[in-house]
Every structure is written in structure tokens, then in C-alpha cells.
Amino acid sequence: MTERPEDIHRPAAAETAQSAPAATPSAESGAEDIVWEGDAAALDTPALTRLLTRRAAAPEDAAMPAADGDAEDDAEDGDETEDAEDDDAAGTASGDAPTADAPSEDASPGRPQRSRRPRHEQGDPGWVRLEAGEAEDDGADGDDAAEDDPDDAPAAPADAAEPTSAAPEATDGPAPTARPLSRHPQLRTGRGAILAALKTMPDSPGVYRMLDGHGDVLYVGKAKHLKRRVASYTRINQLQPRLMRMVAETRTMEIVTTASEAEALLLEANLIKRLRPRFNVLLRDDKSFPYILITGDHDFPQILKHRGARNRKGEYFGPFASAGAVNETLAVLEKAFLLRNCSDSVFESRSRPCLQYQIKRCSAPCCAYVDRESYGRLVAEARDFLRGRSAGVRQAMQDRMAEAANDLDFETAAVYRDRIKALARVTATQGINFQGLEDVDVVAIAEEGGQSCIQVFFFRGGQNYGNRAYFPANEAGSTAAEVLSAFLGQFYADKLPPREVVLDREPDEADLVAQALSVRAGHKVRLTVPRRGDKLQAVTHAATNAREALGRKLAETSSQKRLLEGTRTVFGLERAPQRIEVYDNAHISGTHAVCGMIVAGPEGFDRRSYRSFTIRDIDPAKAGGDDYAMMREVMRRRFGRLARELDEAGGETDRVAGWPDLVLLDGGEGQLQTGTEELEAAGLTGRIMVAAIAKGPDRDAGRERFFLPGRAPFRLPERDPVLYFLQRLRDEAHRFAGGQHRAKRSRAIGTSALDEIPGIGPKRKKALLHHFGSAKAVEAASLTDIARVEGISTAVARQIYGFFHPEG
């Protein structure tokens, strides 16, 4: 008999509190671990997969086709998120899977991954829009049960960011008291829209979305009983101020029903991660993790770093906490196991060994220096090592080294000696390991100063693959248990959870979260709050790291506030800037021209809001690399976008997400004039400060000059912290624009004549290069030879041959 979520074992009440304390070595250390275990077979997994796939293929994503210029900057091993390059860009480079919801420069940088078109016009499949019509409101203060029986009064919203108790818990004082709704016209309107939607809302499990007047999603929530949950938003006096603001902005609601609450939880997490609503607890840094891939589609497998969807056949090892850790591990594995890292097309075209063989990092299977069987043994050893069987692999190598030495084959013995040393280095740099942790994620949360930090450690095959800290947004007013529950849902929305997740406390709705993660993984997933042993030590270590990371974050935030206040003084702003946009051009004599925009604010650099602009209205190469013309085009597009959004917001800048307080241009007086002219043309003069920063006479750091409209150029004292801050902003814009330019140039260099042939996509191109080795070889091939390539029909072969030989 299949278990339902409510039938899953839950610990006795004495063992669990609403927000269990963090696990610490104490008198409880002898107690049993608290465990929640889901059942992957409890839900209709194929139906859920179809539902999530339908969400991922919603029209708002399909409306943004991939374009050139969307590469992630790999200048620093891809260790940060850098976004799309053009209005319709939506892909990635360096092995990353395309991201359907990648932001674009015309998609309002301050409102990431949210479409500007109303949701009901997009026709999101499966969703029902509940028309508000004439919103009826009785004018009460919201203490009634809103069309529900008083005996069945729903709990306060318990979705990603709301409390779960029948009455919201006070956070830092008495519960908020609302004035009569007649004195809150926006609240009255929003409550009326919710009341109207309730009239046709079912009481089944599902997910609901609250939308504002522009069709932007304000909030995504899930419920076991949709009608009861949504009705709780009409009891205004019981809501926290943040939720009052959300209700005040609500104009429309959409729902989709699901088979169970666990299915609704999975869909909710997927939508929050994709749509990033303003009133949900959000996972800020949700960049994909790197893996090590040993391919399985070739006789001589390749080892490489991989990000994104696991579309290629092979075995994946990870996740690793950073690209740097992967690169270091790959370098050691190449030395220890001599596996190739070249692409299949390069492998097929080699006639002699490459440099990797010369520096003893490859066994040169491309030139038959090693046979298939021997290479297969190397691959098997690498797999065993990555699965955590490092001791056995090292012992086998030591035995072979001793055997070779006994046979006086000292050259072979030296090879094994070097491979053993390489393995010793990688195991020595894996940091803290705990016995008994095989495939486990260890998660702990720390809270201080109204902020949270969640630390995640990854253990695979008994090896520590590193850790990463997360700082959720919009968590104010939510308990640690609620933030942790929301984090788990979003964190595993696009990655498979391990068989066990060790936590420092009980998350909100722990049994439901375990059930949902089990369905996501396709196997049972256990949530464990340890009370003894190595797991307790591991989670205590994670909690310590979370507290330390949060302390550093709070210190940085305090310093950042002082720097922003100093910036306000320097530029004569009315308030400390909450959003600074810095622009810089990058090109080589006008070729592959890109303008990069970086964003900074109270939290430091906001990499999610970075944009790069493809220059499209002029030909920079023909214009001789005209920096002023490039900047003029970018300013026209950016300020034009802001002007349109300001009109939609009724002229209130506070209602425009991503409104910049300061725009800083890398350049001198000429760039300043360009920016101010476009600002005036957009009708935004006086609303945004535009300034320019120019390097000193000898391009020396510390001698920068600043340009403001109507003021003479000036310098700041060389030791002024604000000067260092502004230099960092300028240098970051330069780094980002340069990375985008290099990525664009690399893509242009990597193109071939095959890309110009109609009907030849990536698969056929790969098959042709795999067979012939190069595009030139394809051009020289006969029609018969082309038709012999796997996946190339006779008709396609004629098309390819005709492209290279139009005369017939």
C-alpha cells in the first residue's frame, strides 16, 4: 500500500518543536536521531514530470530564443553568474545548459526573470485565471473568516515565507494592527480581488500565484486546501506588514491544481526559482554547480568539467562547491590516471600526441599509444577514486610500483610513483572529512541581525567536495524553520538530492519536504537531525561555518553602508544610493563590441542584475571603434526602458524595480555629455544622477578624475575609502565587459562554414566533424563520402555538397 504524505512517520511531539534548536553536543547526544523519510513511489512521478516540464516550457520562456552573446564569463573559471548579452539572449557557454529564463537587458535589470507581459495573456498552460470582475468587499477590517466556516478557519499562509500557525506569531513585538480598510484603498482593492477569486476557487491541493496590475507575479504559494489557504489573506489584521503590502498590490490570482500537497510543494519551489517573486523567500545565489563527467559515448572516454543539464551519456561526479575545486581535481586526475580531456572531434583528427602527453597528463589514446583495454582500466580506476575508494586505488598502484621495481623496471615504477603522489595531493586538500558520511549534504542555518546564512557541505563517496554559503532574501519575519524549508525546496529544484540530507534543525513541514525530495530524486530521501556521532559533528561544523560567514556578511554590509553614504556626499545625492549602475565598452578596433553594465548596492555587487549590451544600431568596426556612439546607443536603450516603466508606474520611481540612483560611465567629459543628452531625451533629467570616471594622465590608479554635470572635474584624496570603492566599481565593469567581449570573440572564432548550411544543427555538425575531423575535410569530401556519415541522409548530403560546390 502506497503511503500518503500524512502517513509518513513523524517523531513524537516531545522530540520535535515547531522550530527545533540547532543540533549541538549536549545532554541529548545520546538520543536517537530525528528522521523524516519520503517515498519516491508515493506520487505519480510521470504526471509530476509532465507538469514541471510544462512549467519550464511556458510561453514567457519560449519567447526569448537563444542569441549570440549569452556566454558566461569563464575568465575566473565561471565562478560567478554573469547574465545575457542581448535583449533576447537565453543561453550559456562553457558546457552550461541553456537557461530558459536568463535575464536580458531589456527585461528591467532590477526585476530579474519576471516577464513584463501579463501572465493571463501569456497563456501559461494548466493555469486557471480567476477573474476579479467587480471586486466586492464588505469594508470590514478582515477579521472575518472570508466565506469560510469559523470552525474551519485556515491557518495563516504557510508557504515559502509565511508562518504555519493558526494565528501569526509575533516576531519583534505585538502583532501589527491595521487601520480600517476604508483608510487603505489599496488594501481594500487587493482584498476585494482575493475575495472575488475565492468564489470559484476549489478546495483541493494546488499552487496559486498572486499578480499585480501589470501581470507580474508577486507571490507563489502552495496549499493542501487552496480555498482555505487563500482565504487567510483576507484577514488583514492577522497579516504581517510585508504581507499587507503584497495584498495591497494584488489584482489577479491564478491557480493550478495538483494531485497532492507534495506535488504542489515541488511545483511551488520550481516556480519560485524560475519567477523569483518579490514576496517569497528567495535563494539568492542559485547558480548551477560544476560536476566532473567521464563520458560514456566513446570507446576512449573523456574526462571534463560539466555544468547544467545532464544530457550527455556518462557518469557524473559531484556536485563540487566551486569551479576552482573541479579544475584542481581534474588536473590531479589527469596526472594520476592519464585520461584525455580533448573533444571527440580533436581526438579523431590527431595524427601525433599533443602537449598533454608530453607533460605526462594523457596516455595519447588518439595515436594508439595505449590500447582500449588498458585505457579502460585507467578509466575504471578513476571512477573508483571518485566514488570514494581512494585507499584501494592507491594500494593497487603501490603494489604495481613495487612489482615494477622488483623487475628492475624503474621507469615504470617512477610513473606509478608520480601517480601516487598526485593522488596524495588531492586527498590532502579535501579538507575536513567525517567517517560514515557517504552521499550526504549537510545543511545548517544561522540567524543574526535580521539576516540568515545557510551553509551547505557536500559529501560524495565519503569525500568532502567543498561547501558554499547562501544568504536568502526576503526572509524577514520568517522563522528559521520556514526559511530552511523554502531553501530546501528551491535548492533541489534543479539538482538531484542525495539519499540523505543532514540538518541542524527541523524544517517547516519536514515530512512533506522529505516526500517531495524523494519524488524529485526518484529514490527515498531522508532528512535527519542528528543527536550523536559523526553526523552531529558534521552539522555542528556546518553551523559554525554558517555563523562565521554571517558575521563576515554583516561586517561587509556595515562597511558597504558607510561607503554608500560617502558616495552620496561625493556626488551630492539626496540619499545613499541603493543601486549604482556602471557602464564600460569593450572591443578591439570596433570588432565584437560589447557594453557591460554592473550593479552594486547595499549588499555589494548584484551579479544577478549584470547585463551586457550588443551594439546593434551602428557598425562599430566601420565607425572605427566609436566609443561615444556605442555608449549613446546603450544609454538610449537603458533610459528609454526606464522611462517606459516610469510611465507604467504612474511617475513614481519607488514603484519601478531596478531604478538606479547613480549611473557611472567609464570615460571622461565626452561620455558624460553622451549620457546626460540621452537622459534629457528620455525625460529623466533630475531623476537620475549621471557621472563619469576617467583614469589619470598616465592611467595611474589613484589619480582618477570625476565628471558631473555643471561642475568642474575633481579628484578625491588618494587614501579616501570612497575612491577605492569607486575604483572597484570601475574595475569590475571593465572586467565584466572584457569577459563578455572575449566570450563573443571566442564564439566568432569557433564558428565554421558548417554553421552557415541550412538544416545543419549541432548534432549533424558534430557527426560531420567526428567523421572527417574538420570543416575543410568536409568541403573536400565527395557526395558519397558525406552520405556515409551516421545521421546524414542522401538528401542532406546533397545539400551539404551543394553548399560547398554550387556549380554542381
C-alpha angles and dihedrals in degrees: 000000000000116000120235118219091254091053094057114113114268123186121255116276091250090062098048134052126187089263108018115211121253114276110261133164103266143123087304092063090103094053124103120267116259110240136187115187126190129205117230091202095054094090136045095262097185090052091049091048090053091049094050092044090052089052092050091051095049116145094252089065096040088054090070108066120193116269138180116279102044099114124134112240106253093185088111098034092275093286096149138043116258117176142223123311103215142027094271101030117132111155142083140222138216093057096309116141115245112268111223093204099044110151122249132206092247092049095083108267092224092055104055122197096354119120120234094216117086112265094231090057091052092061097223100202117245095018123117117210112214105214113224095206111168101358109223119204125173091212093240121143092251101260093123123095092250101237093325126112109262089232089058097046108159125237120257110275109291101186127120095316110014133091120257102216124103090253121030114258118242111249109190104355141334120347114273115265117214124212118237111294091240086071092049105058093173092051090047092052094047093047090049091054090052092047091051091050091051091063092073100025118118123228094229130110115283150112127276132198125203114211132193127223092280093052094253115145111248099179141001120205140168130216141183087216110028098193095049093046096048091045090063089069090067093064092085098178091061095053127097116243092256092056090046088058089050093051090047090058096043115111104154139022132207128192140187121192123224136195094249144358092258090056089049090052092054092048091046092053091048092051095045090053092048102039099031096207116207097237100047126091101259133205100230102197105041099153115147118261123242121245135190111242127199103193122230102193098080137061089236105040121220125224117215148144115269136192131179132016118010096236099138121084113249144075121300124207121194155346098240119196095232142013089240091061090051093049092050092048092047092052091053094044090053090054094044101042104020095226121165121251098186123111121259092252092053090046092055094047099050118112097173134023119279129226092278089069092047092055091045097250098116137038092219100237087167089073096039092252086138127031125234095256095052092045089050089057090053090051091049091052091050090050091050091050093050090048090060100262092120095134092058092046092050092047091052090051092048090052091051091047091052091047092051091048091051088052089050089243092138095164092061090043090054090053091054090045091056092047091051091051090052091053091048090055095052094047090048092055097050093095123213116005127185125207115243096028108116113152102359139134114211114207128185133169131209128191131199137144093009092302134102136213124196117197120201124194120192121213119181124172089354091301127117109239094185137263140260134201124223129195109200118215127226092022096132111123094020125109122241089251091055093046090049092050092050090047094053092051094051096037093057095037091101103020133060115253119227121246091267134033114193114207135188092222142007114281122220111276090005096175091051092048090051090050093049094048090050090056090047092051098040091231138065114293120196125207109205133188101193124215099183146010133031094328090059090051091049095050091045088053090050091049091052090052090048092053092047093047091049091050090053090047093052091049091050091048091052091050090046091055091054091050092049090050089052090050089054090055095046095051098033096241122169092234139007106286114256093189127029120185119199122192131198134169124226127191144119109242089328097308121130089002118193134171115210126206121196125185131213133178143143091317094050122244112008099208093176088067096050114123136184122205123213110218104236111152095065136032102241092192092056090042089057094245096306102194093186094054091048093050091045091056093048093047090048091053096043098044091042089056092049091049091054092049091048090055090050090051093053094252095301111130092195088066093055110090111223097020108165121226092193132024112196119193124200102233142054139275093314093058090046091054090049091052096046092048092053090044089055092045089055091050093242100118110139093019098078129034113227119195138162134219122206129186120246125269092276093032087256119163111242095036097078118145123216125213125203129174111270095006134098116249113271141185132221124229111277094241096043109128089216089059091054089048093052090045089055090051092050093046092049091052089049092049094048095046090047092051092050090048092051091048091051091047092049091052091051091050091047095056121101139187089270089069090063096056112101113240095020108119132174095283096051091041090053091048092051094048091045090053101039102023098226143026090250090058090051090052091052094046123104124243090253093053092049091050090056092065113107111255094017113112124204091256093051090045089055090050092052093045091047091052092058095036107036091164088065 
